[in-house]
Amino acid sequence: MEPLDLTPDMLLKAYAVGVFPMAEDRDDPDLFWIDPRMRGIIPLDQFHVPRRLKKTIRSGRYKVTFNKAFEAVMEGCAESTERRPRTWINDKILTLYTSLFHMGHGHSVEVWEDDILIGGLYGVSLGAAFFGESMFSRQRDASKIALTYLICRLTCARFRLLDSQFITKHLEQFGAVEIPRSRYRAMLADALQFSASFMDNYRDDEILDYLKALPTRPHID
């Protein structure tokens, strides 16, 4: 495939037809289109949360914010770790998605402990679809907390599709499933006919009330 020379507007058009870019490696300057035959999604009405994680969230130990540290979250997702020595987030990805953030299409969820960023995730919104890009943790459960709050916010805002692109064992335990490309595109087309605002104001107690109502599952490592 030929390397891509993308603009933010081109990137949004790509999402609207179901494709997204990735790099081979953090230091590889080139981007390529990805269009998986099987697509990962998290059905918003089937999300469930581990019992222990729900207890952790309700403890009040961590603070969760939205769109407060987008670039820092992206940098966290681009970090190499022992469990993830390679990452697909290169400098072009950082620049493009930061532009989407300033355009109102890029969003982040941040998890803090004592004003220190310990985890989070970022993604893209278009219509009533949200495309999850990446997440990171510097402490146990941080990315799981971010994902839980993301689900709560998307549900409160009446989003219709949460695209996880691929699925992992980690995401499967929260309800993620794989669907064929044709079904995904139909769901995407439906979601794009509606409008949803990621940054509508929802009180913390509204989100926590929704969290209380989520079904639970046994402990997840």
C-alpha positions in Angstrom: 0.0 0.0 0.0 1.1 3.5 -0.7 1.8 5.8 2.4 -0.9 8.3 3.2 -0.6 12.0 3.3 -3.7 12.9 5.3 -5.5 16.0 6.4 -8.0 16.1 9.3 -10.9 16.5 6.9 -9.8 13.5 4.9 -9.5 11.6 8.2 -13.1 12.3 9.1 -14.3 11.2 5.6 -12.4 8.0 6.1 -14.1 7.3 9.4 -17.5 8.0 7.8 -16.9 5.1 5.4 -15.4 2.7 8.0 -11.7 2.9 7.6 -8.9 4.3 9.8 -5.2 4.9 9.6 -2.4 3.3 11.6 1.4 3.3 11.5 3.6 0.1 11.6 5.6 1.5 14.5 6.1 4.6 16.7 9.2 5.6 14.6 7.7 4.8 11.2 6.6 8.1 9.6 4.1 6.4 7.2 0.4 5.7 7.7 -1.8 3.1 6.0 -5.5 2.5 5.8 -7.0 -0.3 7.9 -10.4 -1.9 7.0 -10.8 -5.0 9.1 -12.9 -7.9 7.8 -14.2 -8.4 11.3 -14.8 -5.3 13.3 -14.7 -4.9 17.1 -17.6 -3.0 18.8 -18.9 -2.6 22.3 -22.7 -2.7 22.3 -23.7 0.1 24.6 -26.7 -1.8 25.9 -24.6 -4.9 26.7 -21.7 -3.3 28.6 -21.0 -4.8 32.0 -18.5 -3.9 34.7 -16.5 -6.1 37.1 -17.9 -6.0 40.6 -14.5 -5.1 42.1 -14.0 -2.3 39.5 -17.4 -0.8 40.3 -16.4 -0.7 44.0 -13.1 1.0 43.1 -14.9 3.7 41.1 -17.4 4.3 43.8 -14.6 4.7 46.4 -13.9 8.2 45.2 -10.2 7.6 45.1 -9.8 8.7 41.5 -10.9 11.7 39.6 -12.2 11.4 36.1 -12.3 14.2 33.6 -13.2 14.6 29.9 -11.2 16.6 27.3 -8.9 18.1 29.9 -5.6 16.6 28.8 -6.0 15.3 25.3 -2.4 15.5 24.1 -1.1 14.0 27.4 -3.5 11.1 27.0 -2.2 10.5 23.4 1.4 10.6 24.6 0.5 8.1 27.3 -1.1 5.8 24.7 2.1 6.1 22.6 4.4 5.1 25.4 6.3 1.8 25.2 5.8 -0.5 28.2 6.9 -4.0 29.1 3.5 -5.3 28.2 3.3 -3.2 25.0 6.9 -2.6 23.7 5.6 -1.4 20.3 2.9 1.2 19.5 1.3 2.3 16.2 0.9 6.0 17.3 3.6 8.0 15.5 4.1 11.7 15.2 1.6 12.1 12.3 -1.1 10.3 14.3 -0.4 12.7 17.2 -0.6 15.7 15.0 -3.7 14.6 13.1 -5.8 13.6 16.1 -4.8 16.7 18.1 -6.2 18.7 15.1 -9.4 16.7 15.4 -9.5 17.6 19.1 -9.3 21.3 18.3 -12.1 20.8 15.7 -14.4 19.2 18.3 -14.1 15.6 17.0 -11.3 14.3 19.1 -12.1 13.4 22.8 -10.3 12.1 25.8 -11.1 10.6 29.2 -8.5 11.2 31.9 -8.1 9.3 35.2 -6.2 11.2 38.0 -4.8 10.4 41.4 -3.7 13.4 43.4 -3.5 15.5 40.2 -1.3 12.9 38.5 -2.5 11.4 35.2 -2.5 7.7 35.7 -4.5 6.5 32.7 -7.0 7.4 30.1 -8.2 6.8 26.5 -9.0 8.9 23.4 -11.2 8.6 20.4 -13.2 10.3 17.7 -16.8 11.3 17.5 -18.8 11.7 14.3 -22.6 11.9 14.3 -23.7 9.4 16.9 -20.7 7.1 16.5 -17.6 7.0 18.7 -14.4 5.4 17.5 -12.2 4.3 20.3 -8.5 4.6 19.4 -6.3 3.7 22.3 -6.0 3.6 26.1 -3.3 3.4 28.7 -2.7 2.7 32.3 0.1 3.7 34.7 -1.7 2.1 37.6 -4.0 -0.9 37.9 -7.5 -0.3 36.7 -6.9 3.2 35.3 -7.8 2.4 31.7 -10.8 0.3 32.9 -12.1 3.2 34.9 -11.7 5.5 31.8 -13.6 2.9 29.6 -16.4 2.7 32.2 -16.8 6.5 32.3 -16.7 6.6 28.5 -19.6 4.1 28.3 -21.6 6.1 30.8 -21.1 9.4 28.9 -21.8 7.9 25.5 -25.0 6.3 26.8 -26.2 9.5 28.5 -25.5 11.4 25.3 -27.4 8.8 23.2 -24.6 7.6 21.0 -25.6 4.6 18.9 -22.2 3.0 18.1 -19.0 2.4 20.0 -16.3 1.1 17.6 -13.3 -0.5 19.3 -11.8 -1.4 15.9 -10.4 -4.7 17.2 -11.2 -6.7 20.3 -8.9 -8.1 22.9 -9.6 -10.5 25.8 -9.6 -7.4 28.0 -12.4 -5.8 25.9 -14.3 -9.0 25.5 -14.8 -9.2 29.3 -16.6 -5.8 29.1 -18.9 -7.0 26.4 -17.0 -6.3 23.2 -17.9 -8.5 20.2 -16.7 -8.9 16.6 -19.1 -8.3 13.7 -18.6 -8.7 9.9 -17.6 -5.6 7.9 -20.9 -5.5 6.1 -22.9 -5.3 9.4 -20.5 -2.8 10.8 -21.0 -0.5 7.9 -24.7 -0.7 8.2 -24.5 0.2 11.9 -22.1 3.0 11.1 -24.4 4.4 8.4 -27.3 4.4 10.9 -25.3 6.1 13.6 -24.2 8.9 11.2 -27.8 9.8 10.6 -28.1 11.0 14.2 -26.3 13.7 16.2 -24.8 13.3 19.6 -22.7 15.6 21.7 -19.8 14.1 23.6 -19.3 17.3 25.7 -22.9 17.8 26.8 -22.9 18.6 30.5 -23.8 15.7 32.7 -23.5 15.9 36.5 -21.2 13.4 38.2 -24.2 12.0 40.1 -26.0 11.3 36.8 -23.1 9.2 35.6 -22.7 7.5 38.9 -26.4 6.7 39.0 -26.0 5.1 35.6 -22.9 3.2 36.8 -24.9 1.8 39.7 -27.4 0.3 37.3 -24.8 -1.4 35.1 -24.7 -5.2 35.3 -21.7 -6.7 37.0 -19.4 -9.6 36.3 -16.9 -11.4 38.5 -13.4 -10.1 38.9 -11.3 -9.3 35.8 -7.5 -9.1 36.0 
